[in-house]
Amino acid sequence: MKLTKITILGLFVTSTLSFNLNSQIKIKKPTIEITKPNLGGNNGGSSTSTINIGKDPSGLFSQVSDDPSAEHHRKTAVENLTKLESEYAKSSVDYEVLTKLMFENERTLGHIQKLEPNCKSEKYYDRYNPIKTRADKELVIYVEVEKLEKLFDNQYTAPTEYKNGFKDEATCYCRTYRDYKKTYAEYAASKAEYEKLTAQLVGYNNVETQQDFTNMETCLKNGNQFAVWASTENYQKEIVELNTKNKISDPKLIIKECDEYTAYLTKIETDASLNLSAEAKKSLTEGKANVAKIKAESETYINSGAFQKYLDKVYAEKIAKVFLPKAVTVNTKLEDGAKAYIKGAEFAEYLKGYSSKGGVASTVKAVTLTKEPYVKKNDYDLPLYQYHEIWVSYKGTDGKCYMTAVYASYTYKGGGTYATIPTWGADSPEEMSCLNVSK
């Protein structure tokens, strides 16, 4: 029986092997079913899928596939993590670099999650999450810091053409604010906020912004020096010296300059962009008081009548130097005609245009300045008229004395002839001393 069974089995095996050797052999690659729970915040829940087993050299990811794209992103994520750790190991973090690294890494991790939803990444996130928490907080601060830096550059650091200086552009009291509505209080508040924020960043320092602060300190120092200069040294030059030269002869000019200088000192005193020291404020107050005193002295001088007496004296000295021109010839007919014109209605009407001058009470003397008449021609060199010039002195109805030029004109008739009866005219009178009317 045993022999029979073995024989039959042997025949079956032999027959089977013979059949298989004559047929094509196919081998199916095995698959592994893996269920992966959600770890490290990669996805919202567990999922089951069929994957091809791969390897991750970093040891920070497991249950990975052999997808080349996924492998590339995992490698990039590890490189980014190393760079992030290296950046935070520095004494001064480059927050611009940190911003780019965080952005790139979040995008890379998103690709990994999409390509390998079952990848286990808790080891990676054990290192990355503390960095991310810290970076998220500091980068929010960094955004605000950048805004303030732009504010300092755009509003508190102005080129020369925006400076408002009284002394000169190179050494002016140096308002470096581009926006004239900005105040020192606003600047100080912005700077304090900036220092508070940057203190929360690792070794942060912006050289340009620090230079802005240095420039502003220089500006404020110049402002205090300028305030003292304006109310002392420049006050002596602009007001005291001006008053010394003009207090008798032109007190009205002194008053005008005092008003302008007071406004000038007030502008410095009330400039909200400055941080005036106690010394500067005191100097400005004293300077304004000194200007007010000089102005008051000039007003008293005018109101007392002393200034008018001075003007009268000066004017008397002026008109005492006025005399009739010397006669070139004697022409009784022309001189009598000129006197008659001065006493006539036409000249009286003419004088009404000069409210400061009265009418003619009497003529005193006439002198002729032309022996031969002057000829007036047109653009074609043709005669228009000829005239004589006569000067007449007279006493006015206002009690003052005057002299004026009178002209006797003869119209050209053609053929070398002129009218024989003159047309009369005169210039505006000039006052002269009554002692000189007959000289």
Secondary structure, 3 states (H helix, E strand, C coil): CHHHHHHHHHHHHHHHHHHHHCCCCCCCCCCCEEEECCCCCCCCCCEEEECCECCCCCCCCECCECCHHHHHHHHHHHHHHHHHHHHHCCCCCCHHHHHHHHHHHHHHHHHHHHHCCCCECHHHHHHHHHHHHHHHHHHHHHHHHHHHHHHHHHHCCCCHHHCCCCCCCCCCCCCCCCCCCCCHHHHHHHHHHHHHHHCCCCCCCCHHHHHHHHHHHHHHHHHHHHHHHHHCHHHHHHHHHHHHHHCCCCHHHHHHHHHHHHHHHHHHHCCCCCCCCHHHHHHHHHHHHHHHHHHHHHHHHHHCCHHHHHHHHHHHHHHCCCCCCCCCECCHHHHHHHHHHHHCHHHHHHHCCCCCCCCEEEEEEEEECCCCCEEEECCCCCEEEEEEEEEEEEEECCCCEEEEEEEEEEEEEECCEECCCCEEEECCCEEECCCCCCC
